[in-house]
Amino acid sequence: MNIENLLDQIEDMASKGIINGYPDGTFKAEKSITRAEMAALIARIQGYGETAKGSANTGFTDVPASHWASGYIAQASNQGIVNGYGDGTFGPENEITHQQMYVMMYRYARFVENKTGSIGNVSLSMSDRSSV
């Protein structure tokens, strides 16, 4: 993918409210994303944007209702797209691993399939799929 295509895709997602920059006006394209940021992306992809942003009880001991992403995390958790760790925490500021991102995207695809019946056989291609 060339840089122009990448910039076009970033601008398209930003115009749709799926992604946004940081409060300091930067985008930080090279920065890894957190589990909270991934939950926010999934909610925004579904069109929830600002409606899911508000404070919510997530049920995770480390995500207070005041956390910036509590609404997004609650939305994705209620849909079965994200889970926490076995100890009742979510790790919202933990850098998301490749495997965690894959699982969240797979669960999102399955969620959409069950809701609309439009995806058919869900399969996300990854070269290291067997290790996830």
C-alpha positions in Angstrom: 0.0 0.0 0.0 1.4 3.4 -0.9 1.3 6.4 1.4 -1.3 8.2 -0.6 -3.7 5.3 -0.3 -3.0 5.1 3.4 -3.6 8.8 3.9 -6.9 8.6 1.9 -8.1 5.7 4.1 -7.2 7.6 7.3 -9.0 10.7 6.1 -12.0 8.6 5.1 -12.2 7.0 8.5 -11.7 10.4 10.2 -14.5 11.9 8.2 -16.9 9.1 9.3 -15.9 9.6 13.0 -14.3 6.2 13.3 -10.9 7.5 14.2 -9.7 10.8 15.6 -6.6 12.3 16.8 -5.3 13.0 20.3 -6.3 16.1 22.3 -2.9 17.7 21.4 -3.9 17.7 17.7 -1.6 14.8 16.7 -2.6 11.5 15.1 0.4 9.3 16.0 0.0 6.8 13.2 3.0 4.8 14.4 1.8 4.4 18.0 0.3 1.1 19.1 -3.3 1.2 20.3 -4.7 0.2 23.6 -7.6 -2.2 24.4 -9.8 0.8 25.2 -9.0 2.4 21.8 -9.9 -0.8 20.0 -13.2 -1.0 21.8 -13.8 2.6 20.8 -13.0 1.8 17.2 -15.4 -1.2 17.1 -18.2 0.9 18.6 -17.6 3.8 16.1 -17.5 1.3 13.2 -21.0 0.3 14.2 -22.1 3.9 14.2 -22.3 4.4 17.9 -19.7 7.2 18.0 -20.6 9.8 20.6 -23.7 7.9 21.8 -21.5 5.1 23.3 -18.9 7.5 24.6 -20.7 8.5 27.8 -19.9 7.0 31.2 -21.1 3.5 31.7 -20.7 0.6 34.2 -18.6 -1.9 32.4 -18.4 -4.5 35.1 -14.6 -4.5 35.0 -12.9 -3.5 38.2 -10.3 -1.4 36.5 -12.7 0.6 34.2 -14.5 3.2 36.3 -17.6 4.9 34.8 -15.5 8.0 34.5 -13.0 6.4 32.1 -13.0 8.1 28.7 -13.9 4.7 27.0 -16.2 3.2 29.6 -19.2 3.5 27.2 -17.4 2.0 24.3 -16.1 -0.9 26.4 -19.5 -1.5 27.9 -21.0 -1.5 24.4 -18.5 -4.0 23.0 -18.7 -6.1 26.1 -22.5 -6.3 26.1 -22.2 -7.5 22.4 -19.7 -10.2 23.4 -17.0 -8.6 21.3 -14.6 -7.9 24.1 -13.9 -9.8 27.3 -11.7 -9.0 30.3 -9.1 -11.0 31.9 -10.0 -13.8 34.3 -9.5 -11.6 37.4 -12.3 -9.2 36.5 -10.2 -6.6 34.9 -10.1 -5.3 31.3 -6.8 -3.6 31.0 -8.0 -0.5 29.1 -4.6 1.1 28.9 -2.8 -2.1 28.0 -1.3 -2.2 24.5 -3.5 -4.6 22.5 -1.8 -7.7 21.2 -2.1 -9.0 17.7 -4.0 -12.0 19.1 -6.4 -9.8 21.1 -7.1 -7.6 18.1 -7.8 -10.7 15.9 -10.2 -12.1 18.4 -12.1 -8.8 18.8 -12.4 -8.4 15.0 -13.5 -12.0 14.6 -16.1 -11.6 17.4 -17.3 -8.4 15.7 -17.7 -10.1 12.4 -19.6 -12.9 14.0 -21.8 -10.3 15.9 -22.6 -8.6 12.6 -23.3 -11.9 10.9 -25.7 -12.9 13.6 -27.4 -9.5 13.5 -27.7 -9.2 9.7 -27.0 -12.6 8.1 -24.9 -10.7 5.5 -21.4 -12.0 6.1 -21.8 -15.7 5.5 -18.8 -17.8 6.6 -16.6 -15.4 8.6 -12.9 -16.0 8.1 -10.2 -13.4 8.9 -7.0 -14.2 7.0 -3.8 -14.0 8.9 -0.5 -15.7 8.2 -0.2 -16.7 11.8 -3.8 -17.6 12.4 -3.0 -21.0 13.9 -1.1 -19.4 16.7 -4.0 -17.1 17.8 
